Amino acid sequence: MITKALKKTFTESKYLYCLSEDRKETSLKLSEQVLWSCQSLEFGRKLGLALKELHNIPVHSKSLVKNKIIPNPSFSERLKHCENLWRKHENQFEEVGLPIAVLREIFMGYEDLEVENEEVLLHGNLSCQQVMLSENFEFIGLSDWGESYVGNRGLDISLAWMIFEEPVAKAFFTSYGPIEESQFELSLFQSLYYPMVMLPHCFKIQDENLKQWTAFALRKAIGL
């Protein structure tokens, strides 16, 4: 649940992309739609603007978000987690055309990634599940702000790689504006790591649409 402090900040900042529960209930969730439903340049531009405005909100108080600043797990911790996933769920990755050997090779390419400290207000849990659409498949906002925290913007902007084809991702980043190389690299890594962790969950809850979106994100992340 969104904190009162964060809700107040959005109101004062005139941030329009945090959907109320009522509006969320009457909106469409991207994860429940077909893959083409967000592949327009205008969609990419609007989402880029939504995250740009979010990340530009001043963070005056560490009590603004419930979780404050969350330290990023080390690469070795992430690798240990993924090794466990690959061992237990190899058949599931293979079923959607994602060879474990390829996933591991791409993942290990980020071994030297350095995550810089940055105090930017993040949504904190972005995927196709939090992107909300109108009945005309237009982007209208983001839901589920209960995991918001302060950190590196690369974690949020990874969403562009997870849901967009290349031309739309380009429109997203043009709208968002300049980012540093380290933020860019973190966004690429997160677009690999997050759906990799999500895929076994998709099988567990038997959500075929979410499984398609997650596999789409992973295929993009490893260049398939």
C-alpha positions in Angstrom: 0.0 0.0 0.0 1.3 3.5 -0.8 2.4 5.5 2.2 0.6 8.7 3.2 3.8 10.6 2.8 4.3 9.4 -0.8 0.7 10.1 -1.7 1.1 13.6 -0.4 4.3 14.1 -2.3 2.6 13.0 -5.6 -0.3 15.4 -4.9 2.1 18.3 -4.2 4.2 17.5 -7.2 1.2 17.1 -9.4 2.4 13.6 -10.4 -0.4 12.1 -12.5 0.7 8.6 -13.1 0.1 7.0 -9.6 -3.3 5.4 -10.1 -5.9 5.3 -7.3 -7.4 2.0 -6.4 -10.7 3.0 -8.0 -9.0 3.9 -11.3 -6.9 0.8 -11.2 -10.0 -1.3 -11.0 -11.4 0.2 -14.1 -8.1 0.0 -16.1 -6.4 -2.8 -18.1 -3.2 -4.4 -16.9 -0.6 -4.7 -19.6 0.4 -8.2 -18.4 -3.1 -9.4 -19.3 -2.9 -8.2 -22.9 -1.2 -9.5 -26.0 2.4 -8.5 -26.8 1.6 -5.9 -29.4 -0.6 -3.9 -27.1 2.1 -1.4 -26.1 4.2 -1.3 -29.2 3.5 2.3 -30.3 5.9 5.2 -30.2 3.4 7.3 -28.3 3.2 4.6 -25.6 6.9 4.6 -25.3 7.1 8.4 -25.1 4.4 8.6 -22.4 6.0 5.9 -20.2 9.4 7.6 -20.6 7.8 10.9 -19.4 6.0 9.2 -16.5 9.3 7.8 -15.1 11.2 11.0 -15.9 8.8 13.0 -13.8 8.9 10.4 -11.0 12.7 10.4 -10.8 12.8 14.2 -10.8 10.6 14.5 -7.7 12.8 15.8 -4.9 13.5 13.3 -2.1 13.4 15.6 1.0 12.8 13.0 3.6 13.9 9.4 4.0 10.5 8.7 5.6 8.9 9.5 2.3 8.8 5.8 1.4 8.3 2.9 3.8 11.4 1.0 2.7 13.8 4.0 2.6 17.1 3.1 0.9 17.5 -0.6 0.0 21.0 -1.8 -0.6 21.5 -3.6 -3.8 22.3 -7.3 -3.5 25.8 -8.3 -4.6 26.4 -10.0 -7.9 27.4 -13.2 -6.1 24.1 -13.2 -4.2 22.2 -12.8 -7.4 24.2 -15.5 -9.1 23.6 -17.9 -6.2 19.8 -17.2 -6.5 19.9 -17.8 -10.3 21.9 -21.0 -10.0 19.2 -22.3 -7.7 16.5 -21.3 -10.2 18.3 -22.9 -13.2 18.9 -26.1 -11.3 15.3 -26.5 -10.1 13.5 -25.1 -13.2 15.6 -25.9 -16.2 12.7 -27.6 -18.0 10.6 -24.5 -17.7 13.3 -22.3 -19.2 13.8 -24.8 -22.0 10.1 -25.0 -22.7 9.9 -21.3 -23.6 13.1 -21.5 -25.7 15.6 -20.2 -23.2 18.7 -22.5 -22.9 20.2 -22.3 -19.5 23.8 -22.2 -20.9 23.0 -19.0 -22.8 21.2 -17.4 -19.9 24.2 -18.2 -17.6 26.7 -16.8 -20.2 24.9 -13.5 -20.6 24.4 -13.2 -16.9 28.1 -13.7 -16.1 28.8 -10.9 -18.5 27.6 -8.5 -15.8 30.0 -9.9 -13.2 31.9 -6.6 -13.0 28.8 -4.3 -13.0 29.2 -1.6 -10.4 25.9 -0.2 -9.0 26.4 3.4 -8.0 24.6 4.9 -5.1 21.8 7.3 -6.2 19.0 8.8 -4.2 16.2 8.8 -6.7 12.6 8.0 -5.9 11.8 4.7 -7.5 8.6 2.7 -8.1 10.7 -0.2 -7.1 8.8 -3.1 -8.6 8.2 -2.4 -12.2 7.1 -5.0 -14.8 4.3 -5.4 -17.2 2.0 -6.2 -14.2 2.2 -2.6 -13.0 1.6 -0.8 -16.3 -2.0 0.2 -16.7 -3.9 1.0 -19.9 -7.1 2.6 -21.0 -9.6 0.6 -23.0 -8.0 2.0 -26.1 -4.6 0.5 -25.0 -3.1 3.9 -24.1 -0.7 4.2 -21.2 -2.4 5.9 -18.3 -0.3 5.2 -15.2 1.4 2.8 -12.8 -0.1 0.7 -10.0 1.2 -1.1 -6.9 3.5 1.5 -5.2 3.9 -0.4 -2.0 7.5 -1.3 -2.7 8.7 2.2 -3.6 12.1 3.2 -2.3 15.1 5.4 -2.9 17.8 4.0 -5.2 19.4 3.9 -8.7 17.1 4.8 -11.6 18.5 2.0 -13.7 16.2 -0.4 -11.8 13.1 1.4 -13.0 14.1 2.2 -16.5 14.8 -1.5 -17.1 11.1 -1.7 -17.8 11.6 -0.3 -21.3 13.8 -3.2 -22.3 11.3 -5.7 -20.8 8.2 -4.6 -22.6 9.2 -2.7 -25.8 10.6 -3.6 -29.2 13.7 -1.6 -30.1 12.0 1.4 -31.9 9.6 2.0 -29.0 12.4 1.6 -26.4 14.3 4.3 -28.3 11.2 6.6 -28.1 11.1 5.8 -24.4 14.7 6.9 -23.8 14.3 10.0 -26.0 11.4 11.1 -23.9 13.1 10.1 -20.6 16.3 12.1 -21.4 20.0 11.5 -20.9 21.2 8.8 -18.5 24.7 7.8 -17.3 26.4 4.7 -18.7 26.3 3.0 -15.3 22.5 3.5 -15.1 22.1 2.2 -18.6 24.1 -0.9 -17.8 22.1 -1.5 -14.6 18.9 -1.2 -16.6 20.1 -3.9 -19.1 21.1 -6.2 -16.2 17.8 -5.8 -14.4 15.9 -6.5 -17.6 17.7 -9.9 -17.6 17.6 -10.7 -13.9 14.0 -9.7 -13.0 12.2 -11.8 -15.7 14.6 -14.7 -15.0 13.4 -14.7 -11.4 9.8 -14.3 -12.5 9.5 -17.1 -15.0 9.2 -20.0 -12.5 6.5 -17.9 -10.7 4.6 -17.7 -14.0 4.5 -21.5 -14.3 3.5 -21.8 -10.6 0.5 -19.6 -10.9 -0.3 -20.9 -14.4 -0.6 -17.4 -15.9 0.0 -17.9 -19.7 -0.1 -14.2 -20.6 2.4 -13.3 -17.9 4.6 -16.2 -19.0 4.5 -14.9 -22.6 5.6 -11.4 -21.5 8.3 -12.8 -19.2 9.7 -15.0 -22.0 9.6 -12.0 -24.4 11.6 -10.0 -21.9 14.2 -12.7 -21.5 14.6 -13.4 -25.2 15.3 -9.7 -25.7 17.8 -9.6 -22.9 19.8 -12.4 -24.4 19.5 -11.2 -28.0 17.1 -13.9 -29.4 
